Amino acid sequence: MNIKVFIFIFIGIFLFALFKGIRILLSFLPINKKKLQRLKNYLPAVHLLFWIIYIAFGIEFLLDTNYFYPLGIFFMAIIMAIWFSWFAVKDFIAGLIFKMEGDFSLDEIIKLEKYEGKILDFGYRNLKIETETNEIIYIPYSVCLNKIVTKPNLLENIATHNLTIKVKNEISVSDKIKEIKLSILTLPWVSIKKSPKIKMLKKLENFTIFELIIFAQEKKYFYKIESFLRKKFEIF
């Protein structure tokens, strides 16, 4: 076999090992997770660029050795192009399958291995969810199809909180109840399975006293919910 063929093969093995090593070393860099994920997202594009250069170099490098070598490299380039094309569109195709199944809807709570949160958007390639800590996570659809996705039984863990607030008499009682209820439901901490209960306790000349029953996933959120409602509606 021509020495040029050995050189070409050696360079290919070196590049493959180099890219594998870089991916492993990235995990040990002292940077935050977002920057690390961003670097990992750029790696496939960098890999593709280097392999294109490698193949172009190989065709020219081996052109004068044997007719079959450049032809073999050409077919290898076609196979790699197909593989990278699949890499680019696999999440889009997986997204179509995931959406067609129709098992999930917006604002629904889902759990995928270590991630759990409320569905905010069905993107073209990623599922966008919001966690309890208000962190936004984008999950590729290919991951959703290959992993077990569950719907937590929210009714088992719902916590209840009662409070009373004094609200200024600006509009009718029924309209004010609707306004308070809508404000509660827009909060990310409340339960989407059980609607809040609001009733009027007493109506005075300048203000009305309401009793609120609020449902949330955990008791730790009640302070945030109550603080929000008192700041927005209560008069002192």
N, C-alpha and C positions, 0 to 999 in steps of 0.2 A: 504494500500500500504506500502511496506517495507520502512524503514527509509533510506536505501541505495539508493532507487530510488529517493527520495526527494533530497538527497545530490547530486546525479548525475545530476538531472534536474537543481538544483540551480547553480552548477558549470557551466553548459552550458549557462544558462542565464547570469551569471556573465561574462563569456568570451565574449559573444556576445555584452554585454553593454560596456565592456572594449575596444574592438576593435573599436566600434562606437565612443567612447569617444576619443580614440587616434587619429582617423582620423580627428575629429573636432578640437582637440587641435593642431594638426600639422599646421593648417592654421594660428594659432596665434603665431607661433614660429618666432623670429626675424632673419630669414635666407633668403638668396636670392631664387628666384623662381626655379633656376636649382636644387639646393640642396633639396628644398622642394619637387619638382617633383620626384627626385631620391628616396627620402624616401618613397613617396607614391607608387612608382613602386615596392618597396621591400615589402610593406605591405601584398599583397596577398600571397606571399611565406611564410611570417611569420604566417599569419592566417592559411594557410594549415598545417604547421608544428604543431601548437598548437592544431588544430582540430584532426589531426591524433593521437597525444598523448592523447587527451581527449577521443577519441573513443576506443583506445587500453586500456586505463585505465578503461573505463566503462565496456568493455567486461569482463575483469578480476575481476573488483569490484563487478559486478552483477552476476557473474557466479554461485554463490551458492544460489541465491535468487529465481530465477524462470527461467525456460528454455526459455520462450518467450522474456525475457528482452535482453539477449545477442543476440538472433536472430534478434530482432528489431533493435538493435544498428548496427548489421552487415549490414542489408539492408539500414539503414541510411548512413552507410559508403559508400555503393555502389552509392547511390544517390548523395552524396557529391563529390565522385570521378568523376561522370559524369558531375556534375556542374562545377568543377574546370577544367576538360578537355575542356569543352565548352569555359570557360573563356580564356584558352590558345590558342584555335584555331579559335575563332570567328573572330579576325582581319584578319587572313590568309584567311578564307572563304570569308569575306567581301571584301578583296583585289581582290580575283578572280572575284567576281561579278563586282566590280568597274572597273577593267581592261577590262573585257569582254564587258562592255557597250561601250568602245572605244570613249567616248566623250571628253577626254582630252589627251594632248600630252606633251612631254618634252618642257621646255622653255615657256609654256603657262601660262598666268597670271590667277589665280583663286582667288575667295574670299569665305571664309567659316566663317560666323559669324564675329568674331573680327580679324580673320587672313586673310591676303591678301599677295600674293607673287607669285614668278615664280617657276614652278615645276622643281625640279632638278633631282628627281629620284622616280621611282615606286618600293618601297621596297616590301618585302614579307608581312610585317604586318603594315607598316606605309608609308604614303605619305610624301616625303621630299620636303619642299619648302623654298625659300629664300625671305625674306621681303625686303622692300626698304632700311631698315637700315642694310642690310647684315646679319641679324639674321637668323640662320637656325632653322626651326621648323619641328618636326616630328608629323604628325597627324595620329592617328590610323584610319584604313579604316572603322571600325565600326562607328566612328564619322562621316566620310564622307557620309556614306549611310543614317544615321539618321538625318543629318542636311541638310539645303539648300545650295548647292554649286553653285555659279554663276560665269559667265565669264564677267568681267567688259568690258564695251564698250570703248576700249582703244582709238579708233579713235576720240572720242569726246573731249578728254582731252590732246591730243598730243600737246606739245609745240615745237616751231621751233627755231633753233639758227643758225646764219650764222657766219662764221669766215674764215679768210684767213691765210695760213701758207706758209712759205718758206722752201722747201725741197731740200736737196742736190741731185745733179744729179748723182745717182749711177746706176740706172737701167732705163729701158724705162718708159715713162709716163704711159702707160697702166698697166704695172706691179706695178708701185708705187700706182696707184689708187686702184688696187685690194688689195694691202697690207694695205693701210690706211683704206679701207672699212672693211676689215676683222678685223682689230684692233678695229674699232668702234663697230662692232657687237658683239665682245666678252665682251664688258663692260656691267655690270648688270643694268646700269641706262638708257640705250637707249631703244627706242621702238622696239619691235620685229614685229610690224605690218607694219611699214614703213621703208624702207631701206634708209640709208643716200645717199645724192647726192654729187658727187665730180666731179669737172671739172677744167681743166687747164686754168689759166688766162694768164700767161706769162712764157715763157721759156728763161732763160738767160744762160750765159756761165757756171756758177757754181751752180746755183740753179733754181728751178721752183716754181712758185707761184700757189697754188691751192686754189679754193674756195670750202668750205664745207658747206653743209646744213644738220644739225643733228636734229633728232627727239627724244624727250624724254617725259616721263610721266609728269614731272614737271620741271619748270624753275630752281629750286634750284640745279639740277644736272648738269647744263651746265658748271659751274665753274670746277667741277671735270673732266668732259669730256674734256673740252678745255685744262686744265692743263696737263692731261695725253697725249693728242695728241701733244702739243707743246714740252713737255719733250722728247717724243719718236722720233718725226720726224723733228721738226723745227731746223734750223741752225741760228746762231746769228752772 
